[in-house]
């Protein structure tokens, strides 16, 4: 299936290179009322397929095959495959198909058949892939629903049932995936009836699909040669993951469907899989996501040595020489100590509620209660025999700001202003001031009233935009 899927992509790329010929690239937008453009004024011009067509111009032919009320389920109350729009989409012989179905399948009348959802989705995908021109099929995660009505389209069912099944379908079929759910989850005002996005919401959808189509990828790149034979595979939100042991530490690599040009990657330092929305968004954009568990070593010599070997393995296999470092909570210490030691290996740092002074946490020498057990682990990691040695340690990120600023890479922090575990005033505020004074570049996104949790942003687009600007 994967080899067949790759051939579909090659066909599409070949067609794309002929964009100035008389033959237009045909794009089919398959879906329900959200694709159709229900509730949007002048839907013929303002639905997301219509806006997508306007973005591409005359070398593309984009058609809207959305059907109000349609279900993905064959046993649903209005199966898409029984609609004339499905037949029309097949007859259109598209080069590229975007499928956005699943919202109506959350209705009570359709829930008894949800166990058939994935097989029905696979059959729909196959019906397009078997066309003579073998189109590329891309799955769109349903947009969020903001209604509290459980007698119709139900938000909880979409989130807890439909989304995981769409991701699993993408994983098993090798189809690419675009996450519209998180892209719009913080925009309820764009849903006047709480279900259908308005014109502005449709613009966001069209823009994301346009970005996807224009992404430059390397179809041949693979890290398979460095993976041990006993590596375990896993599904990371629709993407292929590998789990293995490296230097007696747990390591993970998640691969995009196709690597972006230049083979960019993000290095998650700690808390694998927690609040993964940024990692998922970067995978969609051709980034690899990697991890090597050096937890509770606080970036000491042993940790840096293991990471150095891991870095050499990854870059030796073809990943970019510079990585985006992602440090969540105590992971902030890890990424900044790495960056201070290897500044030429870092393209940017994204730190989320980061620990930047170990006296604050786990030391508990200020506003934070700290963590006595982790404080003792830190002292052992650095061979400190006295409390004073630990307190006067000058290898905290807040002590390394001149070196970090001089390195020149941009930094982004996302913090909760009510964080009493890793107080902003003792960590990011001091760090930010010192970085700016030293001529460095740092941006801080503040979340008013939010504590140490939840990390990240429900819609990670501001984080993604920051990272994409660094590439």
C-alpha positions as CSV (number, residue, x, y, z in Angstrom):
1,X,0.0,0.0,0.0
2,X,2.8,2.4,0.9
3,X,4.6,1.8,-2.4
4,X,1.4,2.3,-4.3
5,X,0.7,5.5,-2.3
6,X,4.2,6.8,-3.2
7,X,3.5,6.2,-6.9
8,X,0.3,8.3,-6.5
9,X,2.4,11.2,-5.2
10,X,4.9,10.9,-8.0
11,X,2.1,11.2,-10.5
12,X,0.8,14.2,-8.8
13,X,4.2,15.9,-8.6
14,X,4.7,15.2,-12.3
15,X,1.4,16.8,-13.1
16,X,2.3,19.8,-10.9
17,X,5.5,20.4,-13.0
18,X,3.2,20.8,-16.0
19,X,1.2,23.5,-14.5
20,X,1.8,25.9,-17.4
21,X,0.5,23.4,-19.9
22,X,-3.1,23.3,-21.1
23,X,-3.9,20.4,-18.8
24,X,-5.2,21.7,-15.4
25,X,-4.6,20.0,-12.1
26,X,-8.0,18.7,-10.9
27,X,-8.7,19.0,-7.2
28,X,-11.9,17.4,-5.7
29,X,-13.2,18.6,-2.4
30,X,-15.3,15.8,-0.9
31,X,-17.4,16.2,2.2
32,X,-20.5,17.3,3.9
33,X,-22.2,20.6,4.5
34,X,-19.0,22.2,5.8
35,X,-17.4,21.5,2.4
36,X,-20.6,22.5,0.6
37,X,-20.5,25.8,2.4
38,X,-23.8,25.7,4.2
39,X,-24.7,28.9,6.1
40,X,-22.0,30.9,4.2
41,X,-23.3,33.9,2.3
42,X,-22.6,33.5,-1.4
43,X,-21.2,30.0,-0.9
44,X,-20.4,29.7,-4.6
45,X,-17.6,32.2,-4.0
46,X,-16.9,31.9,-0.3
47,X,-17.0,28.1,0.6
48,X,-13.5,26.7,1.3
49,X,-13.3,25.0,-2.1
50,X,-14.2,28.2,-3.9
51,X,-11.7,30.2,-2.0
52,X,-9.1,27.5,-2.7
53,X,-9.8,27.8,-6.4
54,X,-9.3,31.6,-6.2
55,X,-5.9,31.1,-4.4
56,X,-4.6,28.7,-7.1
57,X,-5.8,30.5,-10.3
58,X,-6.4,29.2,-13.8
59,X,-3.9,26.3,-13.8
60,X,-6.0,24.4,-11.3
61,X,-9.6,23.3,-11.4
62,X,-11.1,22.9,-8.0
63,X,-14.6,21.5,-7.6
64,X,-16.9,21.3,-4.6
65,X,-18.4,17.9,-4.1
66,X,-19.8,18.6,-0.6
67,X,-23.3,17.3,0.3
68,X,-25.4,18.6,3.1
69,X,-26.0,16.0,5.8
70,X,-23.7,13.3,4.3
71,X,-22.2,10.6,6.4
72,X,-19.0,8.6,5.9
73,X,-20.8,5.6,7.2
74,X,-22.6,3.4,4.6
75,X,-25.2,2.6,7.1
76,X,-25.5,6.2,8.2
77,X,-28.7,8.1,7.7
78,X,-27.4,9.7,4.5
79,X,-24.3,7.9,3.1
80,X,-22.1,10.0,0.9
81,X,-21.5,7.2,-1.5
82,X,-25.2,7.2,-2.4
83,X,-25.2,10.9,-3.2
84,X,-24.8,12.2,-6.8
85,X,-21.9,14.3,-5.6
86,X,-19.9,11.1,-5.0
87,X,-20.5,9.9,-8.6
88,X,-19.7,13.3,-9.9
89,X,-16.4,13.4,-8.0
90,X,-15.4,10.0,-9.4
91,X,-16.3,11.1,-13.0
92,X,-14.3,14.3,-12.4
93,X,-11.1,12.1,-12.5
94,X,-9.3,14.2,-9.9
95,X,-5.6,14.4,-9.4
96,X,-5.9,15.3,-5.8
97,X,-8.8,14.5,-3.4
98,X,-9.5,16.1,0.0
99,X,-12.0,14.2,2.1
100,X,-13.7,15.9,5.1
101,X,-16.3,13.6,6.5
102,X,-17.3,12.4,9.9
103,X,-19.2,15.3,11.5
104,X,-22.6,13.9,10.8
105,X,-21.5,10.4,11.9
106,X,-21.5,11.7,15.5
107,X,-25.3,11.9,15.5
108,X,-27.1,9.4,17.8
109,X,-28.8,7.8,14.8
110,X,-25.4,6.9,13.3
111,X,-23.4,6.0,16.4
112,X,-24.5,2.3,16.4
113,X,-22.5,1.8,13.2
114,X,-19.3,3.6,14.3
115,X,-17.5,0.2,14.5
116,X,-17.7,0.2,10.7
117,X,-16.4,3.7,10.3
118,X,-12.7,2.8,9.5
119,X,-13.6,0.1,6.9
120,X,-16.1,2.4,5.2
121,X,-13.4,5.1,5.1
122,X,-10.8,2.8,3.6
123,X,-13.3,1.7,1.0
124,X,-14.0,5.3,0.0
125,X,-10.3,6.1,-0.2
126,X,-9.8,3.0,-2.4
127,X,-12.6,3.9,-4.7
128,X,-10.7,7.1,-5.6
129,X,-7.2,5.5,-5.6
130,X,-8.3,2.9,-8.2
131,X,-9.2,5.6,-10.8
132,X,-7.0,5.4,-13.9
133,X,-5.0,8.5,-12.9
134,X,-4.5,7.2,-9.3
135,X,-5.2,10.4,-7.4
136,X,-3.5,11.3,-4.2
137,X,-6.1,11.2,-1.3
138,X,-5.7,13.5,1.7
139,X,-7.8,13.2,4.9
140,X,-9.0,16.3,6.7
141,X,-9.8,15.9,10.4
142,X,-13.3,17.2,11.1
143,X,-13.6,20.8,12.4
144,X,-14.7,21.1,16.0
145,X,-18.3,21.4,17.0
146,X,-19.2,24.0,19.6
147,X,-22.7,22.8,20.3
148,X,-23.7,21.2,23.6
149,X,-26.7,19.4,21.9
150,X,-26.2,15.7,22.3
151,X,-29.3,14.8,20.2
152,X,-27.6,15.8,16.9
153,X,-24.0,16.4,16.0
154,X,-22.1,15.9,19.2
155,X,-18.8,17.5,20.1
156,X,-17.7,14.8,22.5
157,X,-18.2,12.0,20.0
158,X,-16.3,13.9,17.3
159,X,-13.4,14.5,19.7
160,X,-13.3,11.1,21.4
161,X,-14.4,8.8,18.6
162,X,-14.3,10.3,15.1
163,X,-10.9,12.0,15.3
164,X,-9.0,8.9,16.6
165,X,-10.6,6.8,13.8
166,X,-9.7,9.2,11.1
167,X,-6.1,9.3,12.4
168,X,-6.0,5.5,12.5
169,X,-7.4,5.3,9.0
170,X,-4.6,7.6,7.8
171,X,-2.0,5.5,9.6
172,X,-3.2,2.3,8.1
173,X,-3.8,3.5,4.5
174,X,-0.7,5.8,4.3
175,X,-2.8,8.8,3.5
176,X,-1.6,12.2,4.5
177,X,-3.6,14.1,7.1
178,X,-4.5,17.7,7.8
179,X,-5.6,18.7,11.3
180,X,-8.5,21.2,10.9
181,X,-9.7,20.4,14.4
182,X,-7.0,22.1,16.4
183,X,-6.6,24.8,13.8
184,X,-10.1,26.1,14.6
185,X,-10.6,24.9,18.2
186,X,-10.0,28.3,19.7
187,X,-12.2,30.1,17.2
188,X,-15.8,29.5,18.3
189,X,-16.8,32.9,17.0
190,X,-16.2,31.7,13.4
191,X,-19.0,29.2,13.9
192,X,-22.2,31.2,14.0
193,X,-24.4,28.1,14.4
194,X,-21.7,26.3,16.4
195,X,-21.3,23.7,13.7
196,X,-20.5,25.4,10.4
197,X,-17.5,27.7,9.9
198,X,-18.3,31.1,8.4
199,X,-16.5,32.7,5.5
200,X,-13.5,33.6,7.6
201,X,-13.3,30.0,8.9
202,X,-13.5,28.7,5.3
203,X,-10.6,31.1,4.5
204,X,-8.5,29.4,7.2
205,X,-9.3,25.9,5.9
206,X,-8.5,26.9,2.3
207,X,-5.2,28.6,3.4
208,X,-4.1,25.5,5.2
209,X,-4.8,23.3,2.2
210,X,-3.0,25.7,0.0
211,X,0.0,25.7,2.3
212,X,0.0,21.9,2.2
213,X,-0.1,21.7,-1.6
214,X,2.8,24.1,-1.9
215,X,5.0,22.2,0.6
216,X,8.2,21.1,-1.1
217,X,9.1,17.6,-0.1
218,X,11.8,15.0,-0.6
219,X,10.0,11.8,-1.7
220,X,13.1,9.6,-1.4
221,X,14.3,10.5,2.1
222,X,14.1,7.8,4.8
223,X,15.7,7.2,8.2
224,X,15.0,3.4,8.0
225,X,18.7,2.6,7.6
226,X,19.4,3.7,11.2
227,X,16.5,2.0,12.8
228,X,17.4,-1.2,14.7
229,X,15.8,-4.4,13.6
230,X,14.0,-4.8,16.9
231,X,12.5,-1.3,16.8
232,X,8.8,-1.3,17.7
233,X,6.4,0.6,15.5
234,X,3.5,2.7,16.8
235,X,0.8,5.1,15.6
236,X,1.5,8.7,16.6
237,X,-1.7,10.5,15.8
238,X,-1.7,9.1,12.3
239,X,2.1,9.2,11.7
240,X,4.6,6.3,11.8
241,X,6.5,6.1,15.0
242,X,9.5,3.9,16.0
243,X,10.5,3.1,19.5
244,X,13.9,1.6,20.3
245,X,16.8,1.6,22.8
246,X,19.8,3.9,22.2
247,X,22.8,3.9,24.6
248,X,20.5,2.2,27.2
249,X,18.0,4.9,26.9
250,X,14.5,4.9,25.3
251,X,14.5,6.7,22.0
252,X,11.7,7.5,19.6
253,X,11.5,8.8,16.0
254,X,8.2,9.8,14.3
255,X,8.4,10.3,10.6
256,X,6.3,12.6,8.4
257,X,4.6,11.0,5.3
258,X,7.3,12.8,3.3
259,X,10.2,14.9,4.6
260,X,10.2,18.6,3.8
261,X,13.1,19.8,1.7
262,X,16.2,20.2,3.9
263,X,14.9,17.5,6.3
264,X,14.0,19.7,9.3
265,X,13.3,18.1,12.7
266,X,12.2,19.0,16.1
267,X,13.8,17.5,19.2
268,X,11.4,16.9,22.1
269,X,13.5,17.0,25.2
270,X,11.1,15.7,27.8
271,X,7.5,14.5,28.5
272,X,7.1,12.6,25.2
273,X,3.6,12.8,23.8
274,X,2.3,15.4,26.3
275,X,0.2,18.1,24.6
276,X,1.4,16.9,21.2
277,X,-0.4,19.4,19.0
278,X,2.7,21.3,18.0
279,X,4.6,18.1,17.1
280,X,1.6,16.9,15.1
281,X,1.4,20.2,13.2
282,X,5.1,20.0,12.3
283,X,4.8,16.4,11.2
284,X,2.1,17.6,8.8
285,X,4.7,20.0,7.4
286,X,7.4,17.5,6.8
287,X,9.3,17.6,10.1
288,X,10.6,14.6,11.9
289,X,10.0,14.5,15.6
290,X,12.7,12.7,17.8
291,X,13.2,11.9,21.4
292,X,16.0,10.4,23.6
293,X,15.1,10.0,27.2
294,X,17.8,11.5,29.4
295,X,15.3,12.4,32.1
296,X,16.4,13.5,35.6
297,X,19.9,14.1,34.4
298,X,19.2,17.8,34.1
299,X,21.5,18.2,31.1
300,X,24.7,17.1,32.9
301,X,27.8,15.7,31.1
302,X,26.3,12.2,30.8
303,X,23.1,13.5,29.2
304,X,24.9,15.8,26.8
305,X,27.2,12.9,25.8
306,X,24.3,10.6,25.0
307,X,22.5,13.4,23.1
308,X,25.7,14.1,21.2
309,X,25.8,10.5,19.9
310,X,22.1,10.6,19.1
311,X,22.6,13.9,17.2
312,X,25.4,12.3,15.2
313,X,23.3,9.3,14.4
314,X,20.4,11.4,13.1
315,X,22.4,14.0,11.2
316,X,24.6,11.2,9.7
317,X,21.4,9.7,8.3
318,X,20.5,13.0,6.6
319,X,18.5,15.1,9.0
320,X,19.4,18.8,9.0
321,X,22.5,19.8,10.9
322,X,20.3,22.1,13.0
323,X,17.3,21.1,15.0
324,X,14.3,22.9,16.6
325,X,14.7,22.2,20.3
326,X,11.4,21.7,22.2
327,X,11.7,22.0,26.0
328,X,8.6,21.5,28.2
329,X,8.8,22.3,31.9
330,X,12.2,20.9,33.2
331,X,12.9,20.2,29.6
332,X,13.8,23.9,29.4
333,X,17.0,23.1,31.3
334,X,17.8,20.3,29.0
335,X,17.4,22.2,25.7
336,X,19.2,25.3,26.8
337,X,22.2,23.5,28.3
338,X,22.4,21.6,25.0
339,X,22.1,24.8,23.0
340,X,24.8,26.5,25.1
341,X,27.2,23.7,24.5
342,X,26.3,23.2,20.8
343,X,24.9,26.5,19.5
344,X,25.6,25.7,15.9
345,X,23.3,22.7,16.1
346,X,20.2,24.7,17.0
347,X,17.9,26.5,14.6
348,X,15.4,27.7,17.2
349,X,14.1,26.9,20.7
350,X,10.5,26.5,21.7
351,X,10.2,26.3,25.5
352,X,6.9,25.8,27.3
353,X,6.6,26.8,31.0
354,X,10.3,26.1,31.1
355,X,12.5,25.6,34.2
356,X,15.4,28.1,33.7
357,X,16.8,28.3,37.2
358,X,17.0,25.1,39.2
359,X,17.0,27.0,42.5
360,X,13.4,27.9,41.7
361,X,12.4,24.4,40.7
362,X,13.2,21.9,42.0
363,X,15.1,23.8,44.6
364,X,12.2,25.7,46.0
365,X,14.4,28.6,47.1
366,X,11.9,31.2,46.0
367,X,8.1,31.2,45.3
368,X,7.9,27.6,44.2
369,X,7.4,24.8,46.6
370,X,10.0,22.9,44.6
371,X,10.5,19.2,44.6
372,X,12.9,17.8,47.3
373,X,13.4,14.5,45.5
374,X,14.3,16.1,42.2
375,X,16.6,18.6,44.0
376,X,18.5,15.7,45.5
377,X,18.7,14.0,42.1
378,X,20.1,17.2,40.6
379,X,22.8,17.4,43.2
380,X,23.8,13.7,42.5
381,X,23.8,14.3,38.8
382,X,26.4,17.1,39.2
383,X,28.3,15.5,42.1
384,X,27.5,18.3,44.5
385,X,28.3,17.4,48.1
386,X,26.8,20.4,49.8
387,X,23.7,22.5,49.5
388,X,25.8,25.6,48.8
389,X,27.4,24.0,45.7
390,X,23.9,23.4,44.3
391,X,22.6,26.8,45.2
392,X,25.6,28.6,43.6
393,X,25.5,26.4,40.5
394,X,26.1,28.8,37.5
395,X,25.1,26.4,34.7
396,X,21.4,27.3,34.8
397,X,19.9,28.7,31.6
398,X,19.5,32.1,33.3
399,X,23.3,32.0,33.8
400,X,24.0,31.1,30.2
401,X,22.1,34.0,28.5
402,X,25.1,35.8,27.0
403,X,26.3,32.6,25.3
404,X,22.7,31.8,24.1
405,X,22.1,35.3,22.8
406,X,25.4,35.3,21.0
407,X,24.4,32.1,19.2
408,X,21.8,34.1,17.3
409,X,18.9,31.5,17.1
410,X,15.4,32.8,18.0
411,X,13.6,31.7,21.1
412,X,9.9,31.3,21.9
413,X,8.4,30.8,25.4
414,X,4.8,29.9,26.1
415,X,4.0,30.5,29.8
416,X,1.0,30.5,32.1
417,X,1.1,33.7,34.2
418,X,-0.4,32.0,37.2
419,X,2.2,29.2,37.2
420,X,3.1,28.5,40.9
421,X,5.2,25.4,40.1
422,X,7.7,27.1,37.8
423,X,6.9,30.8,38.6
424,X,7.4,33.0,35.5
425,X,9.0,35.8,37.6
426,X,11.8,33.5,38.7
427,X,12.3,31.9,35.3
428,X,11.2,33.3,32.0
429,X,11.0,37.0,33.1
430,X,14.6,37.0,34.3
431,X,15.7,35.0,31.3
432,X,13.9,37.2,28.8
433,X,15.4,40.3,30.3
434,X,18.9,39.0,30.2
435,X,18.6,37.7,26.6
436,X,17.3,41.0,25.4
437,X,20.1,42.9,27.2
438,X,22.6,40.6,25.5
439,X,21.1,41.3,22.1
440,X,19.3,38.0,21.7
441,X,15.9,37.4,20.1
442,X,13.1,36.1,22.2
443,X,9.3,36.1,22.1
444,X,7.0,35.2,25.0
445,X,3.4,34.2,24.7
446,X,1.6,34.8,28.0
447,X,-1.5,32.8,29.0
448,X,-3.4,35.0,31.6
449,X,-4.8,33.0,34.5
450,X,-3.2,29.7,33.5
451,X,-0.9,27.7,35.8
452,X,1.8,25.3,34.9
453,X,-0.8,23.2,33.1
454,X,-2.1,22.9,30.5
455,X,1.1,23.3,28.4
456,X,1.2,24.5,24.8
457,X,-1.8,26.0,23.0
458,X,-4.9,24.2,21.8
459,X,-4.3,25.8,18.4
460,X,-0.5,25.6,18.1
461,X,-0.5,27.9,15.0
462,X,1.4,30.7,16.7
463,X,4.1,28.2,17.7
464,X,4.1,26.7,14.3
465,X,4.4,30.1,12.6
466,X,7.4,30.9,14.7
467,X,9.1,27.7,13.9
468,X,8.4,27.9,10.1
469,X,9.9,31.4,10.0
470,X,13.2,29.9,11.2
471,X,13.5,27.4,8.4
